[in-house]
Amino acid sequence: MVDLTGALSYASFFLVFATAYAIISLGLNLQWGFTGLFNVGVAGFVAIGAYTSALLTTPAASDRLAGLGLPVAVGMLAAMAVTGLVGLLVGALALRLRQDYLAITTFGIAVTIQLIANNATRLTGGPFGVQFIPKPMQAWFGTGLPWTLAYLVLSLSLLLLAYLAIEKLVNSPWGRVLRAIREDEDAASALGTRSFAFRLHSFVIGSMLMGLGGALYAHFVGFIAPDDFLPILTFQLWAMLIVGGSGNNRGAILGAYVVWGFWTAAGGLMRGWIPQAEQARAAALQVVLIGCLIALMLVLRPRGMLGETKVVAR
């Protein structure tokens, strides 16, 4: 007989993770899909959001700084603000670079952030991470399935707000300028557009969404460590955007759910088929399978599952 409670618990657990990734994917889509900014340091911005909210909301601890015990809502807002500020600083320094050079720079920044998190023990807990991150609404719903469902509703609500806000932006004159910069920045600049300012705006807003996704992840899991923000996270998020379709916000969201489902199913199959002694080495097969999925998608649907709809001028 099917355990409905167990199935519902697993489904809601899966959906919370996928929703957090969908919010991050929206931020990446704004940067790449609409502006053409090749950000390969997504994991670093997610880490900043997660650590900011965690350090502000956890109770005081004798072995590290921060731990201010602030409300979770304050932590999430601060995560967006701090990640946006870091995005502003990084963008001001790096966005004059193009394509490969920008990718290398953002990747280096993400690795630096991960190393800081791993070594700044007095602030981040080092390799042991931050524990006892508060989970909102537990006083109302307790633990287990009721709380997971409540957190899922919260996550979906934040995703809906982020989607509506980004849709409003990209369909405004501001969004049309972003597309013009993506297609031909020199031509856009020749028409009097302040390309650098628009690119910076896009980078900052996208970074803020990545920080929000990181905070959602931290408060759901209740524990974060530097190993949660390795470059493989950036690979997963880029796979979500490519599969779903860059330049389309609905595609970015759909890709997050599809790729996370594919990743989770592949992991479950390997745990069932591969001997336990070999599972550590076989974990790399998940990356290979995602790579195959991307290659298949690029052959069959180069623009992704929901590619960008071309706007015809009238």
Secondary structure, 3 states (H helix, E strand, C coil): CCCHHHHHHHHHHHHHHHHHHHHHHHHHHHHHHCCCCCCCCHHHHHHHHHHHHHHHHCCCCCCCCCCCCCCHHHHHHHHHHHHHHHHHHHHHHHCCCCHHHHHHHHHHHHHHHHHHHHHCHHHHCHHHCECCCCCCCHHHHCCCHHHHHHHHHHHHHHHHHHHHHHHHHHCCHHHHHHHHHHHCHHHHHHCCCCHHHHHHHHHHHHHHHHHHHHHHHHHHHCCECHHHHCHHHHHHHHHHHHHHCCCCHHHHHHHHHHHHHHHHHHHHHHHHHCCHHHHHHHCHHHHHHHHHHHHHHHHHCCCCCCCCCCCCCC
